[in-house]
Amino acid sequence: MADATTPAIGDPAPDFALSDQHGKQIALHNYRGHKLLIYFYPEADTPGCTTQARAVHDAKEDLDTLGVGVVGISPDTPAEQRAFDEKYGLGFPLLADEDHAVAEAYEVWGPKKLYGREYDGVIRSAFLVDEEGVIAGSWPKVSPAETVPKALRRLTELTAD
């Protein structure tokens, strides 16, 4: 569950290699030398996940200008990710973590409750990884609307240093 064990600033980012919505293998090491915003979301094409993905899409130009790549990760299949991308024209990698191993490595898989039902799932969270593969920003349990503002604030802090 997302808590004190969630990767924190200064920790190495857990490595991953997952298929995106087009079947292309995307790995953390592909982003070496660049910053990367990784956000975890519970399920493609649900209201909160759509709000979050569209906010990331709308900020893509600003993130590109700052040299920041973006990947979204959920337990959806590549086909579900592709349908989500095509429906909203997101235009960035949506990675299929079907066995939730990457979510577990980032400590964002755990107990949730919805309408009185308890189950395990993705706890919406986001991480900024620096050029060396180190966590530069960590937002466990982030709201869909706060993912981009928190990342941009952190990027501003990092460029001010």
N, C-alpha and C positions, 0 to 999 in steps of 0.2 A: 504494500500500500504506500502511496505517496506520503512520506513523513520525513523524519530526520535522516533516513538512509537514502533518500532521493539524492542523486548527484548534486553537489553544491559547487559554488564558485571555487575554482582551483583544482577540482577533481578531474581526472582524465575522463573524457566522454566514453561511455561504453561503445565498443565497435559494433557495427552492424553491416549486413549486406542483405537487401530485400529487393523483390521485384516491384517495379512501379506499375502504373496503370497501362503501360504499353508492353509489359513483359521484359523491360530492360532492368538489368541488375544494377542497383545503386548502392554504393558503400560509403561509409563515413570517410574512408581514406580518399575517395574521389574529390573531397572538398579541402584536402590539405592545402594550406596556403591561402585559404579564403575563410571567412566567417560563415557560419551556417545556423539558421534558425530551424530547429526541429520542434514540431508541435505534434502532440499525441491527441487524438480525438476518438470518441467511442464508436461512432457509426456514421458512415457516409450518408449524405442526403437526409439527415434529421435536422430539426430547426437550429439547435445550438451549433452543430457541426457546420451547417451551411453558413450561419452568421460568421463563425470563425474563419472558415475557408475564404469567404468573400472578402472579409477584412484583410486577410493576407494578400489575396489577389489585388485588392485596391491599393495596397501599400507596396506592391512589387517593384514599381519604378523607383520609389524611395530606397527600398532595400537594395536594388541593383546598383543605384548610385553610391550606396555605402559599401558595396562589395560583399553583400550578404546573400548567400543562397538560401533556399527554403525547401524543406520537405515536410509533408504531413504524413503521419503514420497512424494506421488503425488496423483492427483485425479483419477488415473487409478483404474480399478477394480482389485480384487485379481487375477482373471484369466489373465488379461493383465500383472500384475506384475509377475505372475508365468512364463508366456511366455518369458518375458524380462530376468528374472533370468536364465531360462533354456537355452535360446539362447546364453548368454554370460558366464554362469557358475559363477554368481556373488557370491552366497553363504552367503548372509547376508539378514536380514529382509528388505523387500520392503513393505511399509505399504500403504493401500488403504484409502485415505482421500476423498472419493467420493463426499461428500457434502462440502468439503473444509473448514470444521469447525476448524480443527487443523491449517491449513494454515492461516485462519483468526485470530485465537488466537495468532499466532506468527507474525501477521501483514505482511504476505508475500503473501497475495492474493490481487490483485488490478489491475488497468488498465495497459494494455500492448498495444503495437502497432507492427504489423507485416505486411509488404507490404502495408502500408497505412490503414490497417484495425485495428480498435480499439476494444478491448474486455477485459474482466476480466480473469485473470488466475494467476498461481503461478509465483511469482517473485523468481527466483533461489536464494536461500540463504542457509546459514549453521550456525549451533550453536554447541558449545561445552558446555555440561552440566557437572558440577562436581558431586562428590559423594553424595552431599547433595541435588541435584536438583536445583542448582543455575547456571545461565548462566556464563560460564568462558571464552567464546569466541563468538563473533557475527559478521557474515559477510553477511550483506544484499547485494543483487545484485551481488553476487560472480560469477566469470566466471567459467565454467566447469573445466578448467585446474588449477584454483587456489584454489579450495576447499581443496584438500589434503595438498598442501604446506602451506597454511595459518593455517590449523589445527595443522600440525606438528610443525610449528614455535611457535604457542601459547602453545602447550604441552611442548616444550623445555623451554619456558619462565617460565611456571608453575613449572617445576621440578627444575629450577635453583633457585627459591625463597626459 
